Every structure is written in C-alpha cells, then in structure tokens.
Amino acid sequence: MIEEVSAGGVVVFKNTILLLKKFNGDWVLPKGRTEKNEDIRETALREVFEESGVKAEIKKYLGMVHYTYKNIKGDEIVYKTVHWYLMEANNMIAFPQKREGFIEATFVHIDKVQELIKYEDERKIVDKALMLI
C-alpha cells in the first residue's frame, strides 16, 4: 500500500467558498500532495494558489480525513490523508488551472456549496468550516 499526504483549504470570501470544477464536471475543494521538505500548512497554501490563483491566509486547522483509492494504473491501493484548513481570501478573483485538471474556479454562495460538492468527506469539512465562520 502507498501512503500519500495532501493538504487543502476551505477558502472563504465573505459569504462564499471557493470551489473548483474538474474536467469531468465534479466540484471539489482545492488540495494537493505535499512536496519534499514542505509542511502541510505550506502545502495547503501552495495548492490553493496553484489550482485557483487565489492567495489566502490560514485561519484555523479543520482536521484531517482518510480514504483509499486505486492509483492510475489500478494496481496499487493508495492510503490518503488530507489535512484541511479554514482560509480567508481578500478578493474573489480566481483562475482555474487547466494543467491541474480544472475548467472553473469560482466562489459559490455558502447556501449552494453543499449541493455542488462531489465528495462526502469534503461536504463534512465544509460543514465544520461553516460552524466557525
């Protein structure tokens, strides 16, 4: 089994949250793998910026989630840990990074976020963030 560590953010601007739309139509939160000698806070900020062009500030650690998936070849199980942070942006300017697999990056009103997000674990992290803002 392969172990992988990622970090990402629930990025808030006023009453909106940043979501990314993948080429397959799934809406997700920004996140990505840690690089060598990088701590998870740095990873979270870097990934948010790389995937959306948004510069954000970390406000609070929200927790971690664990899940498994099969790698691209489909021959190995990956055990993934994702660390999530509540972040605040200072504007709503966002640009999807197509090379990262995204076709849209936008801030969505908090009342609409839960119906768009694809994955249950991300919906739970958003719920936790919403209780703090």
NORURZI-V241644 format. One record per run of one state. SS is the DSSP state (helix for helix, strand for strand, loop for the rest). FROM is the first residue (numbers start at 1). LEN is the number of residues. If there is no record, write none. Layout:
SS|FROM|LEN ; SS|FROM|LEN
This chain:
loop|1|1 ; strand|2|12 ; loop|14|2 ; strand|16|7 ; loop|23|4 ; strand|27|2 ; loop|29|1 ; strand|30|4 ; loop|34|6 ; helix|40|13 ; loop|53|3 ; strand|56|15 ; loop|71|6 ; strand|77|13 ; loop|90|8 ; helix|98|3 ; loop|101|1 ; strand|102|8 ; helix|110|7 ; strand|117|1 ; loop|118|2 ; helix|120|13 ; loop|133|1
